[in-house]
Amino acid sequence: MQRVDVAIVGGGPAGSAAAHAAASRGADALVMEKGVPRADRERLGPDSTDAAGILDYWVDIMGIHPDEFPEGVVQDHLDRAEFIGPNEACTLRSTGIESSYDRFGYTMHRARFDDFMRDRAEEAGAEYRVKASVKDVETDLAAGVGGDDPRHVLSLGSGDQVGADFLVLADGPQRTVTNRVLDDLLPEGAKASERLASTTNNHIAYQEYRKFPQEVYDEVDGAIKFWWGVMPGHTAYPWVFPNADNVCRVGLTMPIGMDLDDVEDREKYALIHEDDERIPSGKEYVRRILEREWGDEYDIEEDFPLVEDAGKTRGTETYPISSTKPIESPVDAGVCVTGGAMGATSAFHEGGDHVAVRTGAIAGELAADGDVSTYNDRWHEAIGDEVLRNVAMAELCRGYGPDDWDDAFRIGRRMLADEKGYKMFEQKFGAGWGATKLLLRYQWIKWQHRDGRYVQLTEDEYAY
């Protein structure tokens, strides 16, 4: 059996960040990654599917400046985010949060970013093993750190076993391994696999890589564009993210298993047609948003062709997005749950790489030091404001319909007049009654989730 200090399940941003942090501090760190083939990657690696956009202050949360990236990771430099409702729109040109990065943000090639993170971890001395599927984890709570017997024994699909003092779970929002580990550390009958089930706690996302006509690409260049109130579902929206060479990612996120018969005022949603009998597929939603925005001037299939050597397979990819409130980790068992597996990413906005990298790095650092007891406190301190903001904004718009989104964007234009960005929610009242109601509700939601109350599974719920 191979013995390591830190065993890391999952080789995405959180797992690679944990490996880099642990190895940089002299720990023996091993990343186990199943490995997924992609059209845009020569070697096997993590799933690498998300919209992959980073805003200015996320650079500081992540702790990695884009100047460190090799060529091709950064795809487009951003100067704005456009939020488009059925009839109203609002443009954000500043997040309003102080940052060391002097641009609004950037989009990136996620697979190349993950390869960079892997190379960075390996250069620090970590081992990154691909085609390593973790089938079982046994935890001995009586085993001490550095003892003859490891605290965690991981059984791999190959039949190999790995023993480790510390376990970092970074297997993404589907929590394939995480839920099994947590099930064993919760009281009898309290199943993480039920409480945190992917089908009820995640959204599904779909996107296509499309080559845009030059005139249209010039129009969207520098902007991440989101349409709200055009399709049903809590935090459900299509997007366009510009990449390099006139390629854009056109995609959407939506709840899993939504029934169209349960949608109120379905006729108000621009991407729902009168003859629809069920919620459209992701592919159909993409076609409809392209037709709605540019179909009057262009033949969508001919003028916006799929880029078949991009993405996961033939220019398309489907993936889960964590839409949960985050969970705390069973640190007394030497276990840290990071990134998407802990629910630190959010379906409200695109991109969770910054919080995945940060939580992974904290876990790796503490594991290398031989004590992860402060992990939950450390991640709350590092990303708590970001998580609270996302939870509050998602709750704020729960139940919104098309008319509500138009109201929000009409109010938002007034509140954003002096480029306050997210700080528009911290300004004094004075932008009218609509703005006052919006501010009061947002601040009330934040107050309800204060002091870490945005978590859905707390450390004291585990049974050791």
N, C-alpha and C positions, 0 to 999 in steps of 0.2 A: 504493500500500500504506500502510495506517495504521501509524504507529510509536508505540509506547508503551514506558514503562519496564518495566511489569509486566503480563503477560497471564495471566489467571486463567480456568481452564476449570472451570465449574460455579458456580452461583449459590446454593448452599445455605449453611449456617452457616459452613463453613470458607472457602468462596470469598468470601462477603460480608465475613467478618472480615478476610481478607487484603486485600481492596480497601479497607476502612476504614482499616486500619493503614498501608497504603502511601500512600493519598491524604492521610491526616492528616499525613504526614511530607513532603508536597510532591511525591510521585511521581505520574506519569501512569499510572493503573491502569485496566484494562479487564476487566470480567467478561463472559464469554461463556456464556450459559445457553440450553439448547435450548428450555425452556418447556413446561410440562405443564399442561393444563387440569384444574381441580379444581372440584367442586361447591361447596366452601366458600371459593373465592377468585374475585374478579372479574377479576383480570388474570392473565396467564400468569406462571409462576414455576417454581421447582424442584419436584421430586417431593413434597417435604414429607411423607413418610410414615415415621413411627416412633411409638413409644408416648409419647415426649415427656414424660418426668418428670425433674425435677431435684432432687437431694438437697442438703442444706445445704452441705457442703463443695465440691460441684460449682459452686456459685455463685462461689466464690473461684477455682477452676480456670478457669472461663469468663471471669471478670473483668467480668461484667455483672450488676448487681443488678436484681432484678425491679421495683424502684421506677422503673427507667428505662423500663419497657415501657408502651406505650399500653394503654388499657382493652381487655379481652378476650383478651389474651395469656395471663395467668394464669387458669386455669380452676378449680382447687381447691387449697386449702392442705392439706398433708399433716401427719399426726402419727405415722404408723407405716407399717411394711411387714409384711405377714402372709405367712409362708411355710407352705404347707399341704401335708402329705404324705398318703398314703393313709389313715393312722390317727393321725398325730401332727402337731403344728403348733408354730410358733415365731413370736413377734412381736418385731420390731425397732423400738424407739421412739427410739433414738439411734444415729447412725453412730459415735459415739465419737471423731470427728475434729473438732478445733477449727475453727470457722467464724465468719465475720462475719455470717452469716445466722441469725436467731434462731428459725427454724422447722425442722421436720424436712425439709421440701421442698415442692414444688408440682408440679402438672401444668399443662400449657400447651397452647394451640392452636398446633400446629406451623406451619401455613400463615401465621397472623398473626405468629408469631415470625420466620419467614423474611422476611415483608414488612417487619417492623421492621428486620431486619438489612440488607435491601436499601436502605431509606430512609436508614438510618444511614450506609451507605457512600456513597450518592449525595450526602448532605448534606456529607460530608467532601471531595467533589470527584471521586469515582470515577465512571466510566461503566459502566452496567449494561445490556448489550445482550441482549434476548430474541429467540428464534428464530435464535440464532446457534449452529449445530451445527458443531463442529470435526471435519473429515474427515481432516486430515493435519497432522503437525508435522514440520518439518525443522529439525535442529539443526546449526549450524556451530560446532564446538568451537574453531576457530581465531579466530572473531570475538571481539573484545574488548568489554568493557562500554563503551557510549557511542561505539562506532565507527560508521563509515559504513554498515556492513552489520550487520543485527540478528543476534543469536546464534540466535534462534528465529523461524521463519516458520510461522504457522498458516494453513492453508487452510480456509475455511468452506464450508458447503454452498451458500451464496449465490454463491460464486465470488470473494468478497472475500478478501484476505490481510491478516494482521496480523503486524507484526514487533515483537519485544520482546527486551530484554536478559535478562529473567528470566521464568521460566514457573512458575506455581503450579498444580498439578494437584489439583483438588477435585471430581472427578466421581463421588464416592461409591463404595460397595463393589463395584459392577459393573466399575469401572475401564475403561470403554469406551475412553477416550483414554489413560489412564495406562499400560495394558499395552502399547499400541503404542509409546509414547515409550520405555518402559523396555526393550522388545525391542531397540531400536536402540542402547541404551547398555550392554547386556550382551554378554559374549563370544559368539561364534558358537555356536549350539546351546543356549545358556542362555536359554530363552524365558520371560519373565514371563507372557505370555499363557497358557502351560501351567502354570507353577508357581503362579500366582495366579488360576487360572481360577475364575470365579464359581460354577460348578456344584460345585466341590470345596472352595472356601474360604469359601463363604457358607452361611448358613441362609436359609430363606424364612420370612417372617412374613405373617400375615393377621390383620386385625382388622375389627370391625364397630362402628358407633356405635349403641347401643341406649338407648332411653328406659326407665329403670327405674321400677317402682312406688315410691311415696314411701317405704313402709316398708323396702323393700330398699335404696333409695338411702341412707336414713338409716343403715343398717347398714354400708355400704361407704364412706360419706363420710369423707374424711380418710385413707383407707388405699389403698395399692397392694397388690393381692393376687396372689400367685403360687401355682400348684399344681404341685408336683413329684412325680414318680413316678406320674403318672396317665396318661402317654402315653410311648411309647418314643422314644429318641433322645438323644444327648449334648446337654446344655443345651436340652432340648425341654420347653416348659411353656406352659400357658395363663395368662392374666392378666385382671384387671379393674382399669382405671384410671378413677377418677371425674373427670368434667368438670363443667361448670356445668349448671344447669337440669335436674337429674336424668338427664343423659346420661352414660353410661359407655362407655369403649372396652373391648370384650371381644375378646381376640385370643390369639395363640399364635405361637411360633417353633418350627421343626423343621428337621432336616436335609433337604437336597434329595436326592430319589431313593432314599429308604430302602425296603427290601424287607421286608414284614411277615414273610415266611418266615424271615428271619434274626434275628427278635426272640426272645430267650430268655424263657421264662416269660410269654408274652404274656397269659395268662389273669389275671395279677396287675395288669394295667394297667386302671384303671377306665374309661378312655375307648376301650378296644378291646373290641369285641363278638365273641362266639364265631363269628358268621357272616361276619365281615369277611374279605374275600379280599385286600385291599390296605390300605395306610395310608389312613385317612380324609382327605378334603379339609379344608382350613382351615374352610370353612363348616360342615361336619359336626362338626368338633371343637368349634366355638363352640356349636352347638346342644346338643351332648352335655354340655359343662361347665355350661351354663345349666340344662339338665334335671336334671343331677346335684345341683346346689346348690339350685335353687328350683322344680323341676318338680312337687314334691309339693303345692305351694300355689298355683302360678300356671300359666296357659296361656302358655308361653314366647312363641309367635308373636304372641299378642294383647296380653299384658301387658308384654312387652319388645320393642316394635316397633322396626324399623330407622328411623333418622333419615336420610331419603334426601337431605336437603340438606347433609349433613355428609360429611367425608372426601373421598376422591378421586372416587368415583363411586357414587351411590345408597347412601351410608352404609357403603361397604366400601372396603378398600384392601389391596393385596398389595405387598410390597416386600422387598428383600434386606437382611440384616443381616450385617455383617462378623463372621466367627467365626475370623479368622486371628490369628496373632501379627503385630505390626506390621512394617513394612519401613522401612529407612532410605532416604534420598534421594540421588540423584547430584548432590550440591551443586556439584562441580567443573564440571558442565555448566550451572550456573545453574538447576537444577530443584529444586523443593520439592514433595513429595507430602504432602497434608494430610488430616486427618479420616478419613472412611470409606475413602477410596482408599488410605490408608497402613495400614489395618487397626487404627487406634487405637480404634475402637468395638468393642464386644464383645457376642456373643450371650448371654453369661452374665447380663448385666443389661440392663434396658431403658433406653435413652437413651445417646446418644453425642454429643449436641450440645455438651456442655461441653468435651470434648477436641477436637472439630472446631473450635470457635471458638478455643480456645487455640492449636492448631497453626497454624491459618490466620493468626491475628494475629502469631505469631512469624515466619512466612514473609513476610508483607507488610511487617513492620517491617524485617527484614534486607534484603529486596529494595530497599526505598526507600533504605536506607543504601548500596546498591551492592555488598554482599558477603554472600552466603548461606552461606559456608563453615562457619559455626558452627551451622547450622540443626539438624543431627542432635543435637549436644550440647545445644542449647537445649531441644529438645522432650523429650529424655530427662530433663533436669533438671526441667522443668515438670510432666510427666505420668508420669514413670517409675514412681513409687510406685503410681499408679492402674492403670497397665498391668500392672505386676508382680502386683498384688493380683488383678486379673481373670484373668490367665493362670493364676496359682496356684490360684485357686478353681475355674476351669474344669477344670484338670488333676486337682484333688482329687476331683471328682465324676465323672470319666470312667469309664464302665462301671457307674455306679450303677444299681441297679434299685429297685423300690418299697420293698423291705425296707431297703435302704441309706438311702433318704431318710427313712424313719421313724426309723431309728437316729440319723441326723444331726440331725433336729429334736428328738428326745428329749434328745440331748446338748446341743444348742444352747440349749434352755430353761434348762438348768443353768448353762451358760457365760454366758448373757446376764442372769443374775439381777440383777446390779448395773449393768445398762445400759452395758456396756462397748462395745457396738456391734462394729465391725470389730476393735477392740482386744482382743476376746476371744481372737483368735489370737496375741496378744502376751503374754497373762497367764502367770504361773507355773503349773506343773502342780499340780493339787490338786482337780480336778473329777471325779475318778474315772478308771478305766482307759480307758474309751471315749473320754473327752475327751482324755486323754493321747495315745492313738494318733492321734486326729484332729489334734491340735496338732503332733505330731511329723511327721506326713506333710505337713501344710501347710508347715511350716517347712523341711522337706527340699526340697519342690518349689520354694519361694522361693529357697533356696540354689542349687539347680541353675540357676535363671534369673537369678542375681545379675549385677550389672555389665552390664546391658543384654543379657543372653543370651536375653531373651524375643523378640528380633527374628528374623525368618525370612529376611530379605534384607539383608545388611550393605553399608555404603558401599563397602568395599574390593572388592566383587564386580563393580562396574561397570568397564567397559573404556573408557577415554577415548582 
